[in-house]
Amino acid sequence: EMEWKKLAGCQNVTGTRCDFSSAITEYDMEYYVRLRAETREDKSPWSSYFEMIPSEMAEIGPPEIELQSTNGVIKIKLSPPEANQAQKMWIDDLSFKYNVIIWENSSNAELRKQSIFPTDTIRDLAPETTYCLKVQAYRPLEKEGLFSPVHCIKTTRKVKDLLCPTNVRVSALNMKFHLHWKSQYKESVRYTVQYLLAFIKNIPGDQSKKWLSVPGCENITNTKCNFTSIIPPSPGLYYLRVQAMSEYNRSCLSYEVKIDPLITNEIGPPDVKVDISDVLLHIQISPPGGSENEALRDYGLSYRVLYWKNSSNNEEEAKMKVVKQRIATVSDLTPATFYCVKAQAFSETYNKSSPFSKEECIRTPRGRSYKMLPLIILATFLGALIAILVVAVLIIFVLYQAYNKIKYVFFPSCHPPSNIEDVGGQLFSSPYLLTEEPTENFCVIESIITEETKQTDFGEGQHSKPCSRDSGNYSYDDDDISGSKASEGKEIV
């Protein structure tokens, strides 16, 4: 059911191999290949087909090598596999890494294997000695390639130039980096420190023009350079070298030094401050280099805190606490005792530790045993709870009294009698809100029953005296008063 195509260059061949590279257009596709034998008279059946993916079954070829021997070292320049091919299976040349195996050209030679860059220098070789080598290209985590043919070259005698800086080394503390070197040149000399990002070394070709000068370390006369400024917040890999220039404009380059900032750097001791309360020893830790040093955050620092009693009569083994934050506390203290503390910073990720800080000592106050701490906390809690309850009861009582007063004034429960409430056509909503003295209307009805007046009073039709109006006080006429005194058996209705 497949549509088979003839392979150009693989028809009517007499050998047992043929090159069908021209038929491969996609290196990640599946291909099926079959073949059959033919004679003039007969043809065999087709073989079972062979399945393949070119990129998986292909091997990495060897790189091309150029060698140069100078001043006791071998300079090597590599070209990646498929460098001269128009169509490439591995397009990214930067994905290749290289291994070299080198040995002296003798019967009892010892092999030495090391990783190299496309343009590199092989050092630590004996002068005027023939060395042979072969190079392998590989793709990390994928596959290794084939070794190149063996190349041999003889080293030259090493000429010592006093102008060249020697003993180039890096010192770093708390992410502050310095480059040091030595000079044996007796005359005036100026130095320029240069750096190169490590990934550029993986690019094939000449890298000599890609080196940059370190700011502040150009044409200096001392043998020390602070290159912290070139280290970004997220450090990478770097190469450093020193160029010496004499007063006659003759120059010489030192060896290159490779640094990984987080590996090269050393962590300094932290700072420790101690304070004490009634029941706790408080320890405050400042990170190495000061609290403003944020360059160490990539280490993810933790701290080991050692504390012990500093007593000549009672020497104890130091106890340790490990904390990630910069504050620690110690409980179960003994009164009137000196305690000493020191701390160490460490990084588990990079397996680095700092020296211990200076010891800080403090004396606990005299007084009750610190073992009473739980009881003190419980008593404090109960006292606070009782105080809150008392305050709450007082507040409720005051609010209740205020509520009753307001209700009594604005919403009284007692109302005046209806005959008083309606007098004058005016309602009294509250006796406390009157603005003027009220006027009361009232009537006094008298009925004097005597033998002498029964006939005359009832006959004349006089039953009562007229109503009188007064301002808040009851009053009677003079006649009524005198009459009431003179009469006995008087009844007031």
Salt bridges, closest charged atoms under 4 A:
GLU38 OE2 - ARG36 NE 3.33
ASP93 OD2 - LYS88 NZ 3.79
GLU128 OE2 - ARG157 NH2 3.42
GLU142 OE1 - ARG139 NE 2.80
ASP161 OD2 - ARG250 NH1 3.01
GLU256 OE1 - LYS201 NZ 2.67
GLU266 OE2 - LYS352 NZ 3.92
GLU316 OE2 - LYS309 NZ 3.80
GLU446 OE2 - LYS490 NZ 3.86
GLU451 OE2 - LYS454 NZ 3.74
ASP480 OD1 - LYS465 NZ 2.95
